[in-house]
Amino acid sequence: MMNNSVGMFNTFLTCHWFDDDAKAIWTDAKTLQGWLDVEAALAKAQAELGMIPVAAAEIINLKADANLFDMNKISDGIKSTMHPLVPFLRQFEEICGEEAASYIHWGATTQNIIDAGAILQLRESHNLLMSGLNGTLTKLADLAAETKNVPMAGRTHGQQALPITFGFKVAAWHEEVKNHVKRINQASEDAFMINMGGAVGTFASMEGNGREVQNRIASMFNLSAPNVPVRTSCDSLSTYICMLGLMAATFEKIAREMIFLQRTEIAEAEEGFHYGKIGSSTMPQKRNPQQAMNIVGIAQLLRSRMALADMSMVRMNEGDATQENVMDVMLPEVAIFAVSLSKNMEKLISGVKVNSDKMLENLNVTRGMILSESVMLELARYIGRPSAHHAIYNATLACASKQISFEQAIHEELEEMGLADKFDLDHLSDLLSPEKYLGESVQCVEKELGGHIKL
Protein backbone atom coordinates (compact mmCIF):
# COMPACT_ATOMS: atom_id res chain seq x y z
CA MET A 1 0.00 0.00 0.00
CA MET A 2 1.20 3.51 -0.79
CA ASN A 3 1.85 5.99 1.96
CA ASN A 4 0.33 9.32 1.05
CA SER A 5 2.87 11.57 2.73
CA VAL A 6 6.33 10.50 1.57
CA GLY A 7 8.18 9.23 -1.47
CA MET A 8 8.92 10.47 -4.96
CA PHE A 9 5.21 10.70 -5.82
CA ASN A 10 4.46 13.18 -3.07
CA THR A 11 7.62 15.10 -2.23
CA PHE A 12 7.56 18.70 -3.49
CA LEU A 13 10.77 18.08 -5.45
CA THR A 14 9.39 15.45 -7.84
CA CYS A 15 5.63 15.09 -7.29
CA HIS A 16 4.86 17.22 -10.36
CA TRP A 17 6.55 14.66 -12.62
CA PHE A 18 3.76 12.20 -11.99
CA ASP A 19 0.10 12.20 -13.03
CA ASP A 20 -2.25 13.03 -10.15
CA ASP A 21 -5.02 10.73 -11.41
CA ALA A 22 -2.57 7.83 -11.61
CA LYS A 23 -1.31 8.48 -8.08
CA ALA A 24 -4.89 8.62 -6.77
CA ILE A 25 -5.52 5.04 -7.95
CA TRP A 26 -2.78 3.68 -5.71
CA THR A 27 -3.56 5.29 -2.37
CA ASP A 28 -4.07 3.17 0.74
CA ALA A 29 -7.80 3.91 0.58
CA LYS A 30 -8.06 2.65 -3.01
CA THR A 31 -6.01 -0.42 -2.18
CA LEU A 32 -8.27 -1.21 0.76
CA GLN A 33 -11.36 -0.68 -1.38
CA GLY A 34 -9.98 -3.13 -3.92
CA TRP A 35 -9.66 -5.79 -1.24
CA LEU A 36 -13.19 -5.07 -0.07
CA ASP A 37 -14.58 -5.29 -3.60
CA VAL A 38 -12.98 -8.69 -4.04
CA GLU A 39 -14.16 -9.97 -0.64
CA ALA A 40 -17.67 -8.77 -1.44
CA ALA A 41 -17.63 -10.48 -4.84
CA LEU A 42 -16.36 -13.68 -3.22
CA ALA A 43 -19.22 -13.65 -0.71
CA LYS A 44 -21.79 -12.91 -3.41
CA ALA A 45 -20.58 -15.76 -5.64
CA GLN A 46 -20.53 -18.22 -2.74
CA ALA A 47 -24.00 -17.16 -1.58
CA GLU A 48 -25.34 -17.73 -5.10
CA LEU A 49 -23.96 -21.27 -4.94
CA GLY A 50 -25.34 -21.92 -1.45
CA MET A 51 -21.93 -22.04 0.20
CA ILE A 52 -22.65 -19.22 2.66
CA PRO A 53 -25.93 -17.60 3.81
CA VAL A 54 -27.36 -14.98 1.48
CA ALA A 55 -27.97 -12.68 4.46
CA ALA A 56 -24.29 -12.82 5.39
CA ALA A 57 -23.24 -12.01 1.83
CA GLU A 58 -25.60 -9.03 1.80
CA ILE A 59 -24.07 -7.64 4.98
CA ILE A 60 -20.54 -8.20 3.65
CA ASN A 61 -21.42 -6.32 0.47
CA LEU A 62 -23.11 -3.51 2.41
CA LYS A 63 -20.13 -3.02 4.71
CA ALA A 64 -17.49 -3.27 1.99
CA ASP A 65 -16.69 0.43 2.22
CA ALA A 66 -13.17 1.69 2.93
CA ASN A 67 -14.60 4.78 4.63
CA LEU A 68 -15.75 2.58 7.52
CA PHE A 69 -12.22 1.48 8.38
CA ASP A 70 -9.51 2.89 10.66
CA MET A 71 -6.50 3.00 8.33
CA ASN A 72 -4.01 3.65 11.11
CA LYS A 73 -5.30 0.63 13.00
CA ILE A 74 -4.76 -1.55 9.94
CA SER A 75 -1.25 -0.17 9.47
CA ASP A 76 -0.33 -0.75 13.11
CA GLY A 77 -1.82 -4.22 12.93
CA ILE A 78 0.23 -5.17 9.89
CA LYS A 79 3.36 -4.00 11.66
CA SER A 80 2.67 -6.01 14.82
CA THR A 81 1.37 -9.20 13.18
CA MET A 82 3.73 -9.08 10.21
CA HIS A 83 0.77 -10.20 8.12
CA PRO A 84 -0.60 -8.00 5.32
CA LEU A 85 -4.28 -9.00 5.49
CA VAL A 86 -5.25 -10.37 8.92
CA PRO A 87 -5.54 -6.94 10.62
CA PHE A 88 -7.87 -5.85 7.83
CA LEU A 89 -9.95 -9.00 8.17
CA ARG A 90 -10.29 -8.56 11.93
CA GLN A 91 -11.57 -5.04 11.51
CA PHE A 92 -13.90 -6.11 8.69
CA GLU A 93 -15.33 -8.81 10.94
CA GLU A 94 -16.02 -6.22 13.64
CA ILE A 95 -17.72 -3.92 11.14
CA CYS A 96 -19.89 -6.69 9.68
CA GLY A 97 -20.93 -8.10 13.06
CA GLU A 98 -21.22 -11.63 14.38
CA GLU A 99 -23.85 -12.78 11.87
CA ALA A 100 -21.63 -12.26 8.84
CA ALA A 101 -18.14 -12.32 10.33
CA SER A 102 -17.76 -16.08 10.07
CA TYR A 103 -18.33 -16.02 6.30
CA ILE A 104 -15.84 -13.30 5.34
CA HIS A 105 -12.87 -14.57 3.32
CA TRP A 106 -14.42 -18.04 3.09
CA GLY A 107 -11.92 -20.44 1.50
CA ALA A 108 -9.67 -17.71 0.09
CA THR A 109 -6.04 -17.02 0.88
CA THR A 110 -4.34 -13.68 1.43
CA GLN A 111 -2.63 -13.50 -1.95
CA ASN A 112 -5.93 -14.14 -3.73
CA ILE A 113 -7.37 -10.96 -2.26
CA ILE A 114 -4.30 -8.74 -2.47
CA ASP A 115 -3.47 -9.73 -6.04
CA ALA A 116 -7.06 -9.44 -7.25
CA GLY A 117 -7.43 -6.02 -5.66
CA ALA A 118 -4.19 -4.89 -7.29
CA ILE A 119 -5.43 -6.09 -10.67
CA LEU A 120 -8.52 -3.90 -10.28
CA GLN A 121 -6.27 -0.94 -9.59
CA LEU A 122 -3.95 -1.86 -12.44
CA ARG A 123 -6.84 -2.04 -14.89
CA GLU A 124 -7.93 1.42 -13.82
CA SER A 125 -4.37 2.62 -14.40
CA HIS A 126 -4.37 0.84 -17.76
CA ASN A 127 -7.42 2.81 -18.85
CA LEU A 128 -5.63 6.06 -17.97
CA LEU A 129 -2.57 4.82 -19.84
CA MET A 130 -4.58 4.09 -22.97
CA SER A 131 -6.13 7.55 -22.79
CA GLY A 132 -2.67 9.11 -22.60
CA LEU A 133 -1.31 6.95 -25.41
CA ASN A 134 -4.24 7.74 -27.66
CA GLY A 135 -3.72 11.43 -26.95
CA THR A 136 -0.03 11.06 -27.75
CA LEU A 137 -0.82 9.30 -31.01
CA THR A 138 -3.19 12.10 -32.00
CA LYS A 139 -0.56 14.76 -31.29
CA LEU A 140 2.09 12.79 -33.16
CA ALA A 141 -0.21 12.38 -36.15
CA ASP A 142 -0.99 16.09 -36.23
CA LEU A 143 2.69 17.02 -35.99
CA ALA A 144 3.70 14.52 -38.67
CA ALA A 145 1.01 15.82 -41.00
CA GLU A 146 1.98 19.44 -40.46
CA THR A 147 5.67 18.79 -41.13
CA LYS A 148 5.62 16.00 -43.72
CA ASN A 149 7.18 18.37 -46.30
CA VAL A 150 9.65 20.15 -44.00
CA PRO A 151 13.17 19.01 -45.03
CA MET A 152 15.89 18.44 -42.47
CA ALA A 153 19.12 16.51 -42.12
CA GLY A 154 18.71 12.86 -41.41
CA ARG A 155 21.49 11.65 -39.14
CA THR A 156 23.15 8.32 -38.46
CA HIS A 157 25.75 7.81 -35.71
CA GLY A 158 25.37 11.48 -34.80
CA GLN A 159 26.48 12.65 -38.27
CA GLN A 160 24.49 14.09 -41.15
CA ALA A 161 23.57 11.31 -43.56
CA LEU A 162 20.79 12.14 -46.06
CA PRO A 163 17.86 14.58 -46.15
CA ILE A 164 14.56 13.53 -44.61
CA THR A 165 11.51 15.49 -43.51
CA PHE A 166 10.69 16.20 -39.89
CA GLY A 167 7.29 14.63 -40.49
CA PHE A 168 9.06 11.43 -41.53
CA LYS A 169 10.85 11.32 -38.19
CA VAL A 170 7.63 11.97 -36.27
CA ALA A 171 5.68 9.40 -38.28
CA ALA A 172 8.23 6.78 -37.25
CA TRP A 173 7.57 7.69 -33.61
CA HIS A 174 3.84 7.39 -34.28
CA GLU A 175 4.18 3.90 -35.71
CA GLU A 176 6.31 2.75 -32.79
CA VAL A 177 3.90 4.09 -30.16
CA LYS A 178 0.99 2.57 -32.08
CA ASN A 179 2.73 -0.81 -31.95
CA HIS A 180 3.21 -0.47 -28.20
CA VAL A 181 -0.50 0.17 -27.75
CA LYS A 182 -1.24 -3.11 -29.53
CA ARG A 183 1.29 -5.06 -27.48
CA ILE A 184 0.26 -3.58 -24.13
CA ASN A 185 -3.42 -4.23 -24.79
CA GLN A 186 -2.68 -7.80 -25.78
CA ALA A 187 -0.56 -8.32 -22.66
CA SER A 188 -3.33 -6.86 -20.50
CA GLU A 189 -5.77 -9.50 -21.70
CA ASP A 190 -3.52 -12.19 -20.24
CA ALA A 191 -2.46 -10.29 -17.12
CA PHE A 192 -5.80 -8.99 -15.88
CA MET A 193 -7.20 -12.11 -14.27
CA ILE A 194 -8.76 -13.26 -11.01
CA ASN A 195 -7.04 -16.09 -9.14
CA MET A 196 -9.13 -17.58 -6.32
CA GLY A 197 -7.52 -21.01 -5.96
CA GLY A 198 -6.95 -20.77 -2.23
CA ALA A 199 -3.91 -21.82 -0.23
CA VAL A 200 -2.05 -23.76 -2.94
CA GLY A 201 -4.34 -23.13 -5.91
CA THR A 202 -6.36 -26.37 -5.80
CA PHE A 203 -9.72 -24.90 -4.64
CA ALA A 204 -9.55 -27.43 -1.76
CA SER A 205 -11.65 -25.23 0.53
CA MET A 206 -14.34 -24.41 -2.03
CA GLU A 207 -16.50 -27.54 -1.60
CA GLY A 208 -16.12 -28.53 -5.24
CA ASN A 209 -17.33 -25.13 -6.44
CA GLY A 210 -13.94 -23.48 -6.74
CA ARG A 211 -13.78 -23.06 -10.48
CA GLU A 212 -17.35 -21.77 -10.59
CA VAL A 213 -16.69 -19.32 -7.76
CA GLN A 214 -13.60 -18.04 -9.56
CA ASN A 215 -15.43 -17.73 -12.87
CA ARG A 216 -18.32 -15.86 -11.30
CA ILE A 217 -16.00 -13.38 -9.60
CA ALA A 218 -14.07 -12.91 -12.84
CA SER A 219 -17.35 -12.30 -14.66
CA MET A 220 -18.42 -9.69 -12.09
CA PHE A 221 -15.26 -7.72 -12.81
CA ASN A 222 -15.12 -8.56 -16.52
CA LEU A 223 -11.76 -10.24 -16.07
CA SER A 224 -10.36 -13.61 -17.10
CA ALA A 225 -9.49 -16.58 -14.88
CA PRO A 226 -6.61 -19.09 -15.04
CA ASN A 227 -7.09 -22.79 -15.62
CA VAL A 228 -4.55 -23.66 -12.92
CA PRO A 229 -4.68 -20.91 -10.28
CA VAL A 230 -1.37 -21.63 -8.59
CA ARG A 231 -0.05 -18.65 -6.62
CA THR A 232 3.46 -18.81 -8.04
CA SER A 233 2.42 -18.09 -11.63
CA CYS A 234 3.39 -14.52 -12.50
CA ASP A 235 4.40 -14.76 -16.15
CA SER A 236 1.45 -12.81 -17.55
CA LEU A 237 1.75 -9.91 -15.13
CA SER A 238 5.53 -9.78 -15.64
CA THR A 239 4.98 -9.71 -19.39
CA TYR A 240 2.63 -6.76 -19.03
CA ILE A 241 5.20 -4.87 -16.99
CA CYS A 242 7.91 -5.63 -19.53
CA MET A 243 5.67 -4.31 -22.32
CA LEU A 244 5.39 -1.08 -20.36
CA GLY A 245 9.17 -1.05 -20.11
CA LEU A 246 9.51 -1.35 -23.88
CA MET A 247 7.09 1.54 -24.28
CA ALA A 248 9.24 3.54 -21.88
CA ALA A 249 12.29 2.85 -24.05
CA THR A 250 10.55 4.38 -27.05
CA PHE A 251 9.49 7.39 -25.02
CA GLU A 252 13.03 7.86 -23.78
CA LYS A 253 14.28 7.71 -27.36
CA ILE A 254 11.80 10.38 -28.47
CA ALA A 255 12.64 12.59 -25.51
CA ARG A 256 16.37 12.25 -26.11
CA GLU A 257 15.87 13.17 -29.76
CA MET A 258 14.04 16.31 -28.68
CA ILE A 259 16.91 17.12 -26.31
CA PHE A 260 19.36 16.74 -29.20
CA LEU A 261 17.29 18.87 -31.57
CA GLN A 262 16.99 21.61 -28.95
CA ARG A 263 20.76 21.90 -28.50
CA THR A 264 21.87 25.48 -29.07
CA GLU A 265 24.06 24.50 -32.03
CA ILE A 266 21.27 22.43 -33.62
CA ALA A 267 18.15 24.46 -32.71
CA GLU A 268 15.88 22.62 -35.15
CA ALA A 269 13.04 21.97 -32.71
CA GLU A 270 12.26 22.68 -29.08
CA GLU A 271 9.70 21.79 -26.47
CA GLY A 272 7.05 24.29 -25.47
CA PHE A 273 8.04 27.37 -23.49
CA HIS A 274 5.95 29.63 -21.32
CA TYR A 275 6.70 32.81 -19.46
CA GLY A 276 8.00 31.87 -16.04
CA LYS A 277 9.70 28.64 -17.11
CA ILE A 278 13.28 28.90 -15.84
CA GLY A 279 16.26 26.94 -17.09
CA SER A 280 18.87 28.01 -14.56
CA SER A 281 19.17 29.85 -11.27
CA THR A 282 22.36 31.56 -12.46
CA MET A 283 22.05 31.73 -16.27
CA PRO A 284 18.85 33.56 -17.23
CA GLN A 285 19.25 32.78 -20.93
CA LYS A 286 18.90 29.00 -20.47
CA ARG A 287 15.91 27.20 -22.02
CA ASN A 288 16.48 23.68 -20.86
CA PRO A 289 14.42 20.80 -22.35
CA GLN A 290 13.15 20.05 -18.86
CA GLN A 291 9.98 18.28 -19.93
CA ALA A 292 11.93 15.93 -22.18
CA MET A 293 14.52 15.32 -19.47
CA ASN A 294 11.78 14.44 -16.98
CA ILE A 295 10.45 11.89 -19.45
CA VAL A 296 13.91 10.35 -19.74
CA GLY A 297 14.12 10.07 -15.96
CA ILE A 298 10.70 8.47 -15.54
CA ALA A 299 11.38 6.12 -18.47
CA GLN A 300 14.57 4.91 -16.83
CA LEU A 301 12.77 4.40 -13.53
CA LEU A 302 10.18 2.24 -15.30
CA ARG A 303 12.68 0.32 -17.40
CA SER A 304 14.71 -0.51 -14.29
CA ARG A 305 11.67 -2.41 -12.98
CA MET A 306 11.70 -4.81 -15.95
CA ALA A 307 14.47 -6.82 -14.30
CA LEU A 308 12.47 -6.97 -11.06
CA ALA A 309 9.44 -8.21 -12.99
CA ASP A 310 11.58 -10.92 -14.51
CA MET A 311 12.93 -11.93 -11.09
CA SER A 312 9.44 -11.93 -9.62
CA MET A 313 8.52 -14.84 -11.88
CA VAL A 314 10.93 -17.14 -10.04
CA ARG A 315 8.77 -18.26 -7.12
CA MET A 316 9.32 -21.34 -5.00
CA ASN A 317 6.80 -24.17 -4.64
CA GLU A 318 3.11 -23.11 -4.61
CA GLY A 319 3.57 -19.85 -2.73
CA ASP A 320 6.56 -17.57 -2.12
CA ALA A 321 6.24 -14.25 -0.33
CA THR A 322 9.79 -13.19 -1.16
CA GLN A 323 8.87 -12.37 -4.74
CA GLU A 324 5.23 -11.56 -4.00
CA ASN A 325 6.51 -8.74 -1.81
CA VAL A 326 8.66 -7.38 -4.62
CA MET A 327 5.65 -7.25 -6.93
CA ASP A 328 3.49 -5.59 -4.25
CA VAL A 329 6.02 -2.76 -3.98
CA MET A 330 6.76 -2.50 -7.68
CA LEU A 331 3.29 -2.61 -9.24
CA PRO A 332 2.04 0.79 -8.02
CA GLU A 333 5.29 2.40 -9.13
CA VAL A 334 5.17 0.85 -12.57
CA ALA A 335 1.55 1.85 -13.10
CA ILE A 336 2.17 5.47 -12.07
CA PHE A 337 5.35 5.68 -14.15
CA ALA A 338 3.56 4.39 -17.26
CA VAL A 339 0.56 6.70 -17.03
CA SER A 340 2.78 9.68 -16.25
CA LEU A 341 4.97 8.93 -19.26
CA SER A 342 1.98 8.84 -21.60
CA LYS A 343 0.53 12.08 -20.25
CA ASN A 344 3.89 13.87 -20.25
CA MET A 345 4.65 12.73 -23.79
CA GLU A 346 1.29 14.02 -24.97
CA LYS A 347 2.16 17.41 -23.47
CA LEU A 348 5.65 17.37 -24.93
CA ILE A 349 4.52 16.63 -28.49
CA SER A 350 1.64 19.11 -28.35
CA GLY A 351 4.09 21.90 -27.51
CA VAL A 352 6.86 21.12 -30.02
CA LYS A 353 8.09 24.18 -31.94
CA VAL A 354 9.68 23.42 -35.32
CA ASN A 355 12.35 25.77 -36.71
CA SER A 356 12.23 24.97 -40.42
CA ASP A 357 14.68 27.77 -41.28
CA LYS A 358 17.30 26.29 -38.97
CA MET A 359 16.66 22.86 -40.43
CA LEU A 360 17.37 24.23 -43.89
CA GLU A 361 20.45 26.06 -42.64
CA ASN A 362 21.81 22.86 -41.09
CA LEU A 363 21.09 20.97 -44.30
CA ASN A 364 23.56 23.27 -46.04
CA VAL A 365 26.25 23.19 -43.34
CA THR A 366 28.24 20.55 -45.26
CA ARG A 367 28.21 22.74 -48.38
CA GLY A 368 26.33 20.03 -50.25
CA MET A 369 28.12 16.88 -49.07
CA ILE A 370 24.90 15.54 -47.52
CA LEU A 371 23.87 14.78 -51.14
CA SER A 372 26.98 12.74 -51.93
CA GLU A 373 24.92 9.57 -52.44
CA SER A 374 22.73 11.33 -54.98
CA VAL A 375 25.72 12.40 -57.06
CA MET A 376 27.53 9.09 -56.63
CA LEU A 377 24.61 7.03 -57.93
CA GLU A 378 24.24 9.29 -60.98
CA LEU A 379 27.96 9.13 -61.72
CA ALA A 380 27.80 5.34 -61.33
CA ARG A 381 25.68 5.22 -64.47
CA TYR A 382 28.80 6.31 -66.38
CA ILE A 383 31.70 4.60 -64.58
CA GLY A 384 30.15 2.02 -62.21
CA ARG A 385 29.42 2.31 -58.50
CA PRO A 386 32.90 1.42 -57.10
CA SER A 387 34.69 4.02 -59.24
CA ALA A 388 31.95 6.56 -58.59
CA HIS A 389 32.24 6.00 -54.84
CA HIS A 390 36.01 6.57 -55.03
CA ALA A 391 35.60 9.75 -57.09
CA ILE A 392 32.97 11.29 -54.82
CA TYR A 393 34.95 10.25 -51.75
CA ASN A 394 37.88 12.24 -53.09
CA ALA A 395 35.58 15.17 -53.76
CA THR A 396 34.39 15.15 -50.14
CA LEU A 397 37.99 15.26 -48.93
CA ALA A 398 38.72 18.23 -51.17
CA CYS A 399 35.53 19.97 -50.04
CA ALA A 400 36.57 19.63 -46.40
CA SER A 401 40.27 20.45 -46.77
CA LYS A 402 39.94 23.35 -49.21
CA GLN A 403 36.72 24.71 -47.64
CA ILE A 404 35.09 24.88 -51.07
CA SER A 405 31.58 23.91 -52.11
CA PHE A 406 30.88 20.27 -52.77
CA GLU A 407 29.78 21.20 -56.28
CA GLN A 408 33.16 22.80 -57.04
CA ALA A 409 34.99 19.84 -55.54
CA ILE A 410 33.03 17.48 -57.81
CA HIS A 411 33.86 19.62 -60.85
CA GLU A 412 37.55 19.48 -60.00
CA GLU A 413 37.51 15.72 -59.43
CA LEU A 414 35.70 15.08 -62.71
CA GLU A 415 38.17 17.32 -64.56
CA GLU A 416 41.07 15.37 -63.09
CA MET A 417 39.44 12.11 -64.10
CA GLY A 418 38.70 13.38 -67.59
CA LEU A 419 34.98 12.95 -67.11
CA ALA A 420 33.84 16.57 -67.17
CA ASP A 421 32.62 16.31 -70.73
CA LYS A 422 31.02 12.91 -70.24
CA PHE A 423 29.06 13.67 -67.05
CA ASP A 424 25.99 15.94 -67.26
CA LEU A 425 27.25 18.85 -65.15
CA ASP A 426 24.09 20.88 -65.79
CA HIS A 427 22.19 18.22 -63.84
CA LEU A 428 24.53 18.57 -60.87
CA SER A 429 22.62 21.39 -59.17
CA ASP A 430 19.48 19.23 -59.12
CA LEU A 431 21.44 16.34 -57.62
CA LEU A 432 22.62 18.68 -54.86
CA SER A 433 19.15 19.94 -53.96
CA PRO A 434 17.97 18.47 -50.60
CA GLU A 435 14.30 18.97 -51.48
CA LYS A 436 14.77 16.72 -54.52
CA TYR A 437 16.36 13.84 -52.63
CA LEU A 438 13.80 13.06 -49.96
CA GLY A 439 13.03 9.63 -51.35
CA GLU A 440 9.57 8.48 -50.32
CA SER A 441 9.57 10.37 -47.02
CA VAL A 442 6.23 12.06 -47.67
CA GLN A 443 4.60 8.86 -48.90
CA CYS A 444 5.78 7.01 -45.78
CA VAL A 445 4.13 9.66 -43.61
CA GLU A 446 0.89 9.44 -45.55
CA LYS A 447 0.93 5.66 -45.37
CA GLU A 448 1.41 5.68 -41.60
CA LEU A 449 -1.34 8.24 -41.09
CA GLY A 450 -3.73 6.36 -43.33
CA GLY A 451 -3.58 8.78 -46.23
CA HIS A 452 -6.03 11.13 -44.56
CA ILE A 453 -3.91 14.02 -43.39
CA LYS A 454 -5.31 17.27 -42.01
CA LEU A 455 -3.20 20.17 -43.24
C-alpha angles and dihedrals in degrees: 000000000000121000110226098213108051142037137061092300094060109025113107090237098064109006092101091063091070132069113255094214091053092049091049091060092061103049121125089253092055092046091052091047089053090056090048093050090053094046090049092050090048091053092046093051092047092047090052088055094046094248095122132016116279090226091057092050090051092053092046090052092046093051096043092109122123090210089071093061134089102231094192090053091053091048093049090046093053090051094051098040096036086220121118099211112024096079089053092049092050092053092045089053090053091049094048095046133224096299095062103021095088092058099050114112091006109187095344128118129222097256091052090061099038095046094045092049090050091051090055089053092044092052090052089051089047091057090053089047092053090049090053093046093049089050090050091050091051092051092046091050092050092048093047091050093049093050103033090115098040107110122217139158115282110215135205123186089000093300131106109265116164135335119273133163124256088235089058090057092047093046089057089055089049093053092048094050090046089055091051090054089056093047095045093049091049091049091049091058089061097038101047100078140130118238114192101158096128128222099349100004099262098110086235093153096047099084093239092306098093100113092045092049090050093047093049092051091047089051092051090057096035091241134130128250131218124243092223107031098197113160095228095063109106103144097111095049091045089051091053091052091048090052088055088051091054089050089052090054091057091047091050090051092052092046092049090050089054090050089052094047091050093055110125092242092048102035094167097132138000140189120256119290130201133184108272096032106127127200100187141010091220105028110057093187094064119115102182120191088240097157092053091046091052089053090052090052095049091044091055091048090054095043091052088062092061090080090050090051089052092049091047089065091067101084126160124240116324097324134020122175093189092076096028087062092053091053092047090057096040103045098069090047094050093048093050092045092052097048092044091051092053093048094044092048091051089054093046095052094043090057100044114133115204120208102201093174091057090047089056092045091052090048088062097044092098091053090241102318091119085075095054092116091054093054094040094055091049092048089048088067087068105035107012129262100277094052091042091052090052093048095049091043088058090048091054090052091051091046091054099041098042095037090229129138118278089238092058091046090053091050091052093047092049091049090052091049092047092241101113093102094042098049119072099245092177088066092054096088090056091050089053095051111107093204089059096052103056094115111204095329094128093045091051090054092049091048092052093047093048096253092279104106124171109218 
